[in-house]
Amino acid sequence: MKKLSLGEIRGSSTEAIELGLRRREFSLLQSLGCHKLRAEMNLTGFVCRTIVFFAGLSRRRRSKDAGWPLTAQRRIGGLLRKVAPVEVVGDFPHPEHGMALGFNHPSLGEILRFIHISINTYGYRRNLYPVNLPWYEALMPIVDILEACDIYIMPIITPSTKSKMAKALDGERMEIVKTLANGFNARYIKACGEFAKSGDNIWLAPSATRQRSVFKNDACCNGTENIEPQTMSLLASSVARTKVEAFDFYPVAAVPPRNFGRGLNLFKTYQVTFGKPIPITTAKEKVRERKFEHLFLTEIAHMLIGMHASYLILPDNTDDGTKPSA
């Protein structure tokens, strides 16, 4: 893949950059000089691509087989049952309208389990995921296959990744990164509105990055410090602007296997449970009061307690059933 000059990046629209990434015409990370961030995802990207290609799904097969999308969904779904097992505690929500599913994000493994659920349980509707730029570049070769399975991913630059880039890049490059981050976010938010109107699923982590605990600290947990980023609040505001009459926000709790690592944790079972829906009317009200983020994360924390996983609520928590402040 070629490298873009800084001038070429500045002169390209966000849409053109995203299209170029999809077509594997260039690496944005390498073009900016973030080779290390690109390299960090090599192994994870290889594993994910291997899972897909091991299922016998190639571009050549797709071009010869009119039933390829259904074949892709069945084969990848079946393979994920084996390599990314998940135990669902309770029932899956199946509203007739669209929904946003916000989950705690202690590792990369739960993402693979939610892809598993998206394909095997929600294959009748589209599923949208925001994907950090290094992760997105690693998945570029299989984006079209994922979309055949109704999995849609869009690149974003998370605050954590932006901080890492700031340590490696000069001021000029960081200004470009900030512009790209704003452009990616705008396109993602627009897509969320479209998915809400069409009655599809939006999956996201409120933390906007991998974070072992639901809350960053005690102050965020008890409500004396603002929670940043305001991911769920931003999404709720975006959905509200579409003026959809029915849309729900579901807190989702994910519990990795004991002694889990930061990666995919293949062949190990995750537990997942879905909370009660928060309708768009309630979400809008709580956003105005600047309480929606705390409400949503607290619901996830309560579910983790019920699953005997309170150690995932705060960085220094032990599994003692401690209940967070409401």
C-alpha positions in Angstrom: 0.0 0.0 0.0 1.2 3.5 -0.8 1.7 6.3 1.6 -0.1 9.6 1.2 1.7 12.9 1.6 0.5 15.3 4.2 -0.8 17.5 1.4 -2.8 14.6 -0.1 -4.4 13.9 3.3 -5.2 17.5 3.9 -6.7 17.8 0.4 -8.9 14.8 0.7 -12.4 14.6 2.1 -13.2 12.3 5.0 -15.4 10.3 2.7 -12.5 9.9 0.2 -10.1 8.9 2.9 -12.6 6.2 4.2 -13.1 4.9 0.7 -9.4 4.7 0.1 -9.0 2.7 3.3 -11.8 0.3 2.2 -10.0 -0.3 -1.1 -6.7 -0.8 0.7 -5.1 1.9 -1.4 -3.1 3.2 1.5 -2.5 3.1 5.2 -3.4 6.3 7.0 -1.3 5.3 10.0 1.8 4.7 8.0 1.3 7.8 6.0 1.2 9.9 9.2 4.2 8.1 10.6 2.4 5.9 13.2 4.0 2.6 12.1 4.0 1.3 15.7 0.2 1.6 16.1 -0.3 -0.1 12.7 2.1 -2.9 13.8 0.3 -3.4 17.1 -2.7 -4.7 15.3 -0.9 -7.1 12.9 -1.5 -10.2 15.0 -5.1 -9.5 16.0 -5.9 -8.5 12.4 -4.3 -11.7 11.1 -6.3 -13.8 13.5 -9.6 -12.1 12.5 -8.9 -12.4 8.8 -7.9 -16.0 9.2 -11.2 -16.8 11.0 -13.1 -15.4 8.0 -10.9 -17.0 5.3 -10.8 -20.3 7.1 -14.6 -20.4 6.6 -13.9 -20.7 2.9 -15.0 -17.2 2.0 -13.0 -15.5 -0.7 -13.6 -12.8 -3.3 -13.4 -15.5 -6.0 -16.1 -17.6 -4.4 -18.4 -14.5 -4.0 -18.1 -13.7 -7.7 -19.2 -17.2 -8.7 -21.9 -17.8 -6.1 -25.1 -15.8 -6.1 -25.9 -17.1 -2.7 -22.6 -16.0 -1.2 -24.0 -13.5 1.4 -26.1 -16.2 3.0 -23.2 -18.7 2.8 -20.9 -16.1 4.4 -23.3 -15.5 7.3 -23.8 -19.2 8.0 -20.2 -20.2 7.8 -18.8 -17.3 9.8 -21.6 -17.6 12.3 -20.9 -21.3 12.8 -17.2 -20.8 13.2 -17.7 -18.0 15.8 -19.8 -20.4 17.9 -16.6 -22.4 18.3 -13.8 -19.9 18.5 -15.7 -17.1 20.3 -18.2 -18.9 22.6 -20.7 -16.8 24.5 -23.2 -17.6 27.2 -26.2 -15.3 27.3 -27.8 -14.8 30.7 -31.5 -14.0 30.2 -33.2 -13.1 26.9 -32.2 -11.2 23.8 -34.2 -8.0 23.1 -36.1 -8.0 19.9 -37.9 -4.7 19.5 -39.5 -3.9 16.2 -37.7 -0.6 16.1 -34.0 0.2 16.2 -31.8 0.0 19.3 -28.4 1.0 20.6 -26.5 -1.6 22.6 -23.8 -0.1 24.9 -21.4 -2.5 26.6 -18.5 -2.5 29.0 -15.2 -3.1 27.1 -12.6 -4.8 29.3 -10.9 -6.7 26.4 -11.0 -7.2 22.7 -12.7 -10.5 23.2 -16.2 -9.3 23.9 -16.2 -7.5 20.5 -15.8 -10.9 18.8 -18.7 -12.3 21.0 -20.9 -9.4 20.0 -20.1 -10.0 16.3 -21.1 -13.7 17.1 -24.4 -12.4 18.5 -24.9 -9.9 15.6 -24.6 -12.7 13.0 -26.3 -15.6 14.7 -29.1 -13.7 16.5 -29.6 -10.4 14.7 -28.8 -11.5 11.2 -32.1 -10.1 10.0 -31.0 -6.5 10.6 -27.9 -4.4 10.0 -25.4 -4.0 12.9 -23.2 -0.9 13.1 -19.9 -0.8 15.0 -17.4 2.1 15.4 -13.9 0.8 15.0 -10.7 2.5 16.1 -8.5 3.4 13.2 -5.7 0.8 13.9 -8.3 -1.9 14.3 -10.1 -0.7 11.1 -6.9 -0.8 9.0 -6.3 -4.4 10.2 -9.8 -5.4 9.1 -9.8 -3.7 5.7 -9.3 -6.9 3.7 -12.6 -8.4 5.0 -14.9 -5.3 5.2 -17.0 -6.4 2.3 -17.3 -9.9 3.8 -18.5 -8.4 7.1 -21.1 -6.3 5.3 -22.4 -9.4 3.6 -23.1 -10.6 7.1 -24.8 -7.3 7.9 -21.9 -6.1 10.0 -21.0 -2.5 9.2 -17.9 -0.9 10.6 -16.8 2.7 10.5 -13.4 4.2 11.4 -13.0 6.5 14.3 -10.0 7.8 16.3 -10.5 7.3 20.0 -9.2 9.7 22.6 -6.7 7.0 23.7 -5.3 6.5 20.2 -5.2 10.3 19.7 -3.0 10.5 22.9 -0.7 7.8 21.6 -0.3 9.6 18.3 0.4 12.9 20.0 3.5 11.3 21.6 4.9 10.3 18.2 3.8 13.1 15.9 4.7 16.8 15.5 2.2 19.6 15.7 1.5 19.7 11.9 0.6 16.0 11.8 -1.4 16.2 15.0 -3.5 19.0 13.5 -4.3 16.6 10.6 -5.1 13.9 13.1 -7.6 16.2 14.9 -9.3 17.1 11.6 -9.5 13.4 10.7 -10.9 12.5 14.1 -13.6 15.2 13.8 -14.5 14.1 10.2 -14.7 10.4 11.1 -16.9 11.2 14.2 -19.2 13.3 12.0 -19.6 10.5 9.5 -20.2 7.9 12.2 -22.8 10.1 14.0 -24.6 10.6 10.6 -24.6 6.8 10.1 -26.1 6.3 13.6 -29.0 8.5 12.6 -29.6 6.5 9.5 -29.4 3.2 11.3 -31.9 4.5 13.9 -34.4 5.5 11.3 -34.1 2.2 9.5 -34.7 0.2 12.6 -31.3 -1.4 12.8 -28.7 -2.0 15.6 -25.9 0.3 16.9 -23.3 -1.4 19.0 -20.7 0.7 21.0 -18.7 0.9 24.1 -19.4 4.0 26.2 -15.8 4.1 27.2 -14.9 4.6 23.5 -11.8 2.4 24.1 -10.7 -0.7 25.9 -11.1 -0.2 29.6 -11.1 -2.9 32.2 -13.6 -1.2 34.6 -16.9 0.4 33.8 -16.0 3.6 35.7 -12.5 5.2 35.6 -12.6 6.0 39.3 -14.8 6.4 42.4 -15.7 10.0 41.5 -17.2 9.0 38.2 -19.0 6.1 39.9 -20.7 8.3 42.6 -21.5 11.1 40.2 -19.2 13.8 41.6 -17.0 13.9 38.4 -18.3 14.2 34.8 -17.8 11.0 32.8 -15.8 11.5 29.6 -16.3 10.9 26.8 -20.1 11.4 26.7 -20.5 8.6 24.2 -24.1 7.5 24.9 -25.3 11.1 25.4 -23.8 12.1 22.0 -25.5 9.1 20.4 -28.9 9.9 22.1 -28.7 13.5 20.9 -28.0 12.3 17.3 -30.9 9.8 17.4 -33.2 12.5 18.8 -32.4 14.8 15.9 -33.7 12.2 13.5 -37.1 12.5 15.2 -37.7 8.7 15.3 -40.7 7.9 17.5 -39.4 4.6 18.8 -35.8 3.7 19.7 -34.3 2.1 22.7 -30.9 2.1 24.5 -29.9 -1.2 26.0 -27.1 -1.5 28.6 -25.2 -4.7 28.0 -22.9 -6.3 30.6 -20.0 -8.5 29.4 -18.0 -10.8 31.7 -14.8 -12.3 30.3 -13.4 -15.6 31.6 -11.4 -15.4 34.8 -7.8 -14.4 34.4 -8.6 -13.0 30.9 -6.1 -11.2 28.8 -6.5 -8.0 26.8 -6.8 -9.8 23.5 -9.5 -12.0 21.8 -9.3 -14.9 24.4 -10.3 -17.4 21.7 -12.2 -20.6 22.7 -13.0 -19.1 26.1 -16.6 -18.4 27.1 -17.8 -14.9 27.8 -21.1 -14.2 29.7 -23.4 -11.5 28.4 -26.6 -10.1 29.7 -29.0 -7.4 28.4 -30.5 -4.8 30.7 -33.9 -3.1 30.5 -34.5 -0.7 27.6 -34.2 3.0 28.1 -36.5 4.6 25.6 -35.5 7.6 23.5 -37.8 9.9 25.4 -36.1 9.1 28.7 -32.7 9.3 27.1 -33.4 12.8 25.8 -34.6 14.0 29.3 -31.5 12.6 31.0 -29.2 14.1 28.4 -30.7 17.5 29.1 -29.9 16.9 32.8 -26.4 15.7 31.9 -27.3 12.4 33.7 -27.6 9.9 30.9 -24.0 8.7 30.8 -24.0 8.0 34.6 -27.4 6.3 34.4 -26.4 4.1 31.6 -23.0 3.0 33.1 -24.7 2.4 36.5 -27.2 0.1 34.9 -24.2 -1.9 33.5 -22.6 -1.9 36.9 -25.7 -3.3 38.5 -25.9 -6.1 36.0 -22.2 -7.0 36.6 -23.0 -7.3 40.3 -25.8 -9.7 39.5 -23.3 -11.7 37.5 -20.9 -11.8 40.4 -18.4 -9.6 38.5 -18.3 -6.4 40.6 -14.5 -6.5 40.1 -15.2 -5.0 36.7 -16.9 -1.9 38.1 -13.9 0.1 39.4 -10.2 -0.3 38.8 -9.5 -1.4 42.4 -12.7 -3.3 43.0 -12.7 -6.9 44.3 -15.6 -9.3 43.7 -17.3 -8.5 47.0 -20.7 -7.5 45.7 -20.2 -3.8 46.4 -23.1 -1.8 45.0 -22.2 1.4 43.2 -24.0 4.6 44.0 -27.3 5.1 42.1 
